[in-house]
Amino acid sequence: MNSVVRVADLQFSYGDLQVLRGLSLDIPRGKVVAILGGSGCGKSTLLKIIGGQLRPEAGSVTIEGKNVHELDSDALYKLRLEIGMMFQTSGLFSDLTVYENIAFPIRENFDVPEDLIRRLVLMKLHAVGLRGAHAMKPNDLSGGMTRRVALARAIATDPKLMMYDEPFAGLDPISLNQIVNLIRSLNEALGLTSIVVTYDVQEALKVADYVYVICDGVILGKGTPAEVEASGDPYMKQFLNALPDGPVRFHFPAPPLEQDLRLTRG
């Protein structure tokens, strides 16, 4: 497998809470890979580790053969120029126009004339269908339009790797379908490799070439969408079909309620 990203035996904890327990996966070049799992399973943490924002306790992450957590600051900054990130909350600058939001990473990283910046910004906005909204502010946009502007900003510097953190959350059906189609079409048109982190099973299975399912900090299942859907694993069945009964706990680990109530009375 020609992998852009290789994650090996990753371990990470927040204090006493262990989130990743020896997780390993590969992201093949040119593919859209979905990483599925319930809330709190470590999906967003994994993206932060891949991007070098968090350092694992053990294991490694390599991007194009470079160990992310062995790079110095300059090398890490250079690597991040090849990574586009669409945040769950969009992360746009509310005081800047749509145009200025897209222009920001270009101006920040490259010394190019304003005429070229204008062409690049309008081309990126055209790719997501929002060239006509360039003068608007983020607060004037709908949720779906805001996500599309965030996507245009993520591809502004022509990255090789795109990472999406919950790109479908909170969208109406029309906007959701637009984002799904954009992820797929931009990956093909721009020759990207994409990682889509989400708990939205149906949309992920539509857009992905390959799927990983995380549970308890490890990879529980993997394969093409068809292979994942055909899995007989009890957790996979429960998660993919949103079944109320199965191995997934509703309650976060805690002492018995009676014990806590007795301590409160004491």
C-alpha positions as CSV (number, residue, x, y, z in Angstrom):
1,M,0.0,0.0,0.0
2,N,1.4,3.4,-1.0
3,S,0.6,5.3,2.2
4,V,0.7,9.1,2.7
5,V,0.1,8.7,6.5
6,R,1.2,5.8,8.6
7,V,0.1,5.6,12.3
8,A,1.8,2.8,14.3
9,D,1.0,1.7,17.9
10,L,-0.3,5.1,19.0
11,Q,-1.0,5.6,22.7
12,F,-2.3,8.8,24.2
13,S,-4.0,9.8,27.5
14,Y,-5.7,12.9,29.0
15,G,-4.5,12.5,32.6
16,D,-5.8,9.1,33.8
17,L,-8.1,8.7,30.9
18,Q,-6.5,6.6,28.2
19,V,-7.9,7.5,24.8
20,L,-5.7,5.7,22.3
21,R,-4.4,2.2,23.2
22,G,-2.0,1.1,20.5
23,L,-3.9,2.4,17.5
24,S,-2.5,1.7,14.0
25,L,-3.7,2.6,10.5
26,D,-2.6,3.6,7.1
27,I,-4.0,6.3,4.8
28,P,-3.4,5.3,1.1
29,R,-2.5,8.0,-1.4
30,G,-5.3,9.5,-3.4
31,K,-8.1,8.0,-1.4
32,V,-10.9,9.3,0.9
33,V,-10.5,7.5,4.2
34,A,-13.3,7.8,6.8
35,I,-12.5,7.3,10.5
36,L,-15.7,6.4,12.4
37,G,-16.4,6.0,16.1
38,G,-18.6,7.2,18.8
39,S,-18.2,10.5,20.7
40,G,-15.1,10.5,22.9
41,C,-13.4,7.6,21.2
42,G,-10.3,9.7,20.1
43,K,-11.1,10.6,16.5
44,S,-10.4,14.3,16.9
45,T,-7.4,13.6,19.1
46,L,-6.0,11.4,16.4
47,L,-6.2,14.3,13.9
48,K,-4.4,16.6,16.4
49,I,-1.6,14.0,16.8
50,I,-1.3,13.6,13.0
51,G,-1.0,17.4,12.7
52,G,1.6,17.6,15.5
53,Q,-0.6,19.6,17.9
54,L,-0.4,16.8,20.4
55,R,2.5,14.4,21.2
56,P,1.7,10.7,21.7
57,E,3.0,8.9,24.8
58,A,4.1,6.0,22.5
59,G,4.0,5.0,18.9
60,S,4.7,7.1,15.8
61,V,3.0,9.1,13.0
62,T,4.8,9.5,9.7
63,I,3.6,11.7,6.8
64,E,5.4,11.0,3.5
65,G,8.0,9.1,5.4
66,K,8.7,12.0,7.9
67,N,8.1,11.2,11.6
68,V,5.9,14.2,12.7
69,H,7.0,14.2,16.3
70,E,10.7,14.2,15.5
71,L,10.6,17.3,13.4
72,D,11.8,20.7,14.6
73,S,9.5,23.7,14.6
74,D,10.6,24.9,11.1
75,A,10.2,21.5,9.5
76,L,6.8,20.9,11.2
77,Y,5.6,24.3,10.0
78,K,6.7,23.4,6.5
79,L,5.0,20.0,6.7
80,R,1.7,21.7,7.8
81,L,1.7,23.8,4.6
82,E,1.0,20.5,2.8
83,I,-2.0,19.8,5.1
84,G,-5.4,21.4,4.8
85,M,-7.7,21.3,7.8
86,M,-11.5,21.8,7.9
87,F,-12.4,22.3,11.5
88,Q,-15.7,21.1,13.0
89,T,-16.6,24.7,14.1
90,S,-15.3,26.1,10.7
91,G,-12.8,28.4,12.6
92,L,-13.3,31.4,10.3
93,F,-12.3,34.9,11.4
94,S,-15.7,36.6,12.1
95,D,-14.4,40.1,11.6
96,L,-13.0,39.4,8.1
97,T,-14.9,39.0,4.9
98,V,-15.2,35.6,3.1
99,Y,-12.5,36.9,0.7
100,E,-10.1,37.9,3.4
101,N,-10.6,34.6,5.2
102,I,-9.4,32.7,2.1
103,A,-6.6,35.2,1.4
104,F,-5.2,35.0,4.9
105,P,-3.3,31.7,4.7
106,I,-1.9,32.6,1.2
107,R,-0.6,36.0,2.5
108,E,0.7,34.4,5.7
109,N,2.8,31.8,3.9
110,F,3.7,33.1,0.5
111,D,5.0,36.4,-0.9
112,V,2.8,36.8,-4.0
113,P,1.2,39.9,-5.6
114,E,-2.3,40.9,-4.7
115,D,-3.5,40.3,-8.2
116,L,-2.5,36.6,-8.0
117,I,-4.0,36.3,-4.5
118,R,-7.3,37.7,-5.9
119,R,-7.3,35.1,-8.7
120,L,-6.5,32.3,-6.3
121,V,-9.2,33.3,-3.8
122,L,-11.9,33.6,-6.4
123,M,-10.9,30.2,-7.9
124,K,-11.2,28.5,-4.5
125,L,-14.5,30.1,-3.8
126,H,-15.8,29.2,-7.2
127,A,-14.8,25.5,-6.5
128,V,-17.2,25.5,-3.5
129,G,-19.9,27.5,-5.3
130,L,-19.5,30.7,-3.2
131,R,-17.6,33.2,-5.5
132,G,-20.6,35.5,-5.3
133,A,-20.4,35.6,-1.5
134,H,-16.8,36.9,-1.3
135,A,-17.8,40.3,0.3
136,M,-20.0,38.8,3.0
137,K,-19.0,38.2,6.6
138,P,-19.1,34.7,8.2
139,N,-21.9,35.7,10.5
140,D,-24.1,36.5,7.5
141,L,-23.8,33.0,6.1
142,S,-25.8,29.8,6.7
143,G,-24.2,26.9,8.4
144,G,-23.7,25.1,5.1
145,M,-22.2,28.1,3.5
146,T,-19.9,28.6,6.4
147,R,-18.6,25.0,6.1
148,R,-18.0,25.6,2.3
149,V,-16.0,28.7,3.0
150,A,-14.0,26.8,5.6
151,L,-13.3,24.1,2.9
152,A,-12.2,26.8,0.4
153,R,-9.8,28.2,3.0
154,A,-8.5,24.7,3.8
155,I,-7.5,24.2,0.1
156,A,-6.2,27.8,-0.4
157,T,-2.6,26.7,-0.2
158,D,-3.0,23.6,-2.4
159,P,-2.4,21.0,0.2
160,K,-1.6,17.4,-0.6
161,L,-3.4,16.0,2.5
162,M,-6.9,17.1,3.7
163,M,-8.3,16.5,7.1
164,Y,-11.9,17.0,8.0
165,D,-13.1,17.0,11.6
166,E,-16.8,16.2,11.8
167,P,-17.7,18.0,8.5
168,F,-21.3,16.8,8.5
169,A,-22.3,17.8,12.0
170,G,-25.3,20.1,12.3
171,L,-26.0,20.5,8.6
172,D,-29.4,20.3,6.9
173,P,-29.9,17.6,4.3
174,I,-29.2,19.9,1.3
175,S,-26.0,21.4,2.8
176,L,-24.9,18.0,4.0
177,N,-25.2,16.5,0.5
178,Q,-23.2,19.5,-0.9
179,I,-20.3,18.9,1.5
180,V,-20.3,15.2,0.7
181,N,-20.1,15.9,-3.0
182,L,-17.4,18.5,-2.5
183,I,-15.2,16.3,-0.5
184,R,-15.4,13.6,-3.1
185,S,-15.1,15.9,-6.2
186,L,-12.2,18.0,-4.7
187,N,-10.3,14.9,-3.8
188,E,-10.4,13.7,-7.4
189,A,-10.0,17.1,-9.1
190,L,-7.1,18.2,-7.0
191,G,-5.4,14.8,-6.5
192,L,-5.8,15.0,-2.7
193,T,-5.6,12.3,0.0
194,S,-8.4,12.9,2.5
195,I,-9.1,11.9,6.1
196,V,-12.7,12.3,7.2
197,V,-13.3,12.0,10.9
198,T,-17.0,11.6,11.7
199,Y,-19.7,9.7,13.6
200,D,-22.1,10.1,10.7
201,V,-22.1,6.6,9.4
202,Q,-24.3,6.9,6.3
203,E,-22.6,10.0,4.8
204,A,-19.1,8.5,5.6
205,L,-20.0,5.3,3.7
206,K,-21.1,7.4,0.7
207,V,-17.9,9.4,0.4
208,A,-15.2,7.0,1.6
209,D,-13.0,4.6,-0.4
210,Y,-11.9,2.9,2.9
211,V,-13.2,3.0,6.4
212,Y,-11.7,2.5,9.9
213,V,-13.9,2.1,13.0
214,I,-12.4,3.1,16.4
215,C,-13.6,1.6,19.7
216,D,-11.8,1.9,23.1
217,G,-8.7,3.4,21.5
218,V,-8.0,0.7,18.9
219,I,-9.2,-0.1,15.4
220,L,-12.1,-2.5,15.8
221,G,-12.9,-2.8,12.1
222,K,-11.7,-1.7,8.7
223,G,-12.3,-2.2,5.0
224,T,-14.3,-0.8,2.1
225,P,-17.7,0.5,2.9
226,A,-19.3,-2.8,1.7
227,E,-16.9,-4.9,3.8
228,V,-17.6,-2.8,6.9
229,E,-21.3,-3.0,6.4
230,A,-21.1,-6.8,6.1
231,S,-19.2,-7.2,9.4
232,G,-20.6,-9.6,12.0
233,D,-18.8,-7.9,14.9
234,P,-21.4,-7.0,17.6
235,Y,-20.0,-3.5,18.1
236,M,-19.8,-2.8,14.4
237,K,-23.5,-3.9,14.0
238,Q,-24.6,-1.7,16.9
239,F,-22.7,1.4,15.7
240,L,-23.4,1.2,12.0
241,N,-27.1,0.5,12.5
242,A,-27.5,2.8,15.6
243,L,-29.0,-0.1,17.6
244,P,-29.9,0.7,21.3
245,D,-28.6,-2.6,22.6
246,G,-25.1,-3.9,22.3
247,P,-21.6,-3.7,23.7
248,V,-21.4,0.1,23.7
249,R,-21.9,1.6,27.2
250,F,-24.2,4.6,27.8
251,H,-22.8,5.4,31.2
252,F,-19.2,6.7,31.6
253,P,-17.4,4.5,34.1
254,A,-18.3,5.4,37.7
255,P,-18.9,3.8,41.1
256,P,-22.4,2.3,41.7
257,L,-25.0,5.1,42.2
258,E,-25.8,3.8,45.7
259,Q,-22.2,4.2,46.7
260,D,-22.0,7.8,45.5
261,L,-25.3,8.7,47.2
262,R,-24.1,7.2,50.5
263,L,-20.9,9.3,50.2
264,T,-23.0,12.4,49.5
265,R,-25.1,11.8,52.6
266,G,-22.0,11.2,54.7
